[in-house]
Amino acid sequence: QVQLVESGGGLVQAGGSLRLSCAASGSIFSINGMGWYRQAPEEERELVAAITSGGSADYHDSVKSRFTISRDNAKNTVYLQMNSLKPEDTAVYYCKAGVTTGGYRLEAWGQGTLVTVSS
């Protein structure tokens, strides 16, 4: 079994910053791509940022230059530094990881952490 646990969400004023963390644990042989998604009320879940095992990152256009994704492979943890937050960034943020475990690969999701940006 593999678990992803997110932390770092909360309430922040527009223009503020938050740092999300997502730690993977369990029977993990290796972790490939990791990413952060978000889902606002009555909206579809969308990819915010993704990072490969080698550290190459990609971002949704709406967060480029404001958000930074990073990972610590030794800790099986991915981070999302969010700066210059806007009310439209309000959503539940989920992390996802491509994990090799027990001889097969799976996609694991965290339970989500709520980010609320007030205007």
N, C-alpha and C positions, 0 to 999 in steps of 0.2 A: 504494500500500500504506500501511496505517496500523498502527502498533505502539503498544501500551500497556505501559509498564514500571512495575511496582509496586516499592516499597521500604519499609523501616521495620518489617517484622515481626520477631519474636523471642520470647524467653522473658522473662516478667515475673511477679512475684509478685502474688497477688490484692491489689487495692487500688491497684496501680500504673497507669502510663500508657504509652501508645505513640502515635506519630503515623505514620500511613501516608501515603505519597505515590504518585501515579500520574501519569506524564507521557506525553502522547500526542505522537507524531511521525509524519512521513511526509507524504503528499500530502493535506493537510487544508485544506478551504475554510472550514468552520465546524464547531463542536461544539455540539450541542444539550444534552440532558440527560446527566448523568454520575451514576454511582452506585457504591456499594460493596455487594457481596454476600459471603456467607460460606457455607462448607460444612464441617460437622463430619463426622467419620467415620460412615458409614452413615446420614447424614441428607441430605435434599434441600437444594439450594442455596436460600438465602433472601435477600431484599433487606434490607439493614441500613439504608441511608440513600441518599437521592437528592437531587440538586440541579439546578434548571433553569439555563438560560443566564443568567437574570435574577437568580439567587441564592435562589430560593425552595427551602426544604429540607423534606424529610419523613423520618420515622424509623420504624423498627420499634419497637413498644411496649417491647420489652425493653431498648432502648438509649437511650430518651428520657431526657434530663437527664444522661446520662453521655458520649455521643458527640456530636461536632460535625463536620458535613461542611462543607467550604468549597472554593472553586475560585479559581484565578488564570487568567483567560481569556487574558491576555497570554502566559502560559507554557503554556497548554493542559494545566494540571495540576489535579488534584483531590486533596484531602487528607481524612483522617479522623483527628480527634483523639479518642483513646479514653481516658477517665479512669475511675477506680474499677472497674478490670477485674475480672471474675469468672471462675472456672474454666469456667463454661458459655459464655464468649466464645471459648474455644479452637476454632480452625477455620482453614481456609485462606481468606484474604480475597482477593476478586477485584474489580477495577474494570471498569466497562463504560462506554462512551461512544457516544452517537449521533452519527455523523460524516457530514458531507457532503463527498464527495471525488469529483473527476472527473465531476461532474454527477449523481451518484446518492448515496443515503444507505445507510449500513450501520451495524451494531452491532459494535463492536470490543471484545474482551475482553483483559485482561491475563493473564499466566501464573499469577498467584496468589502470595501471600506468606503464610507460616505464622505464626500468632499462637498462642502457648502460654501459658496462664495457670495458674500453679501455686498450689495451696492452702496 
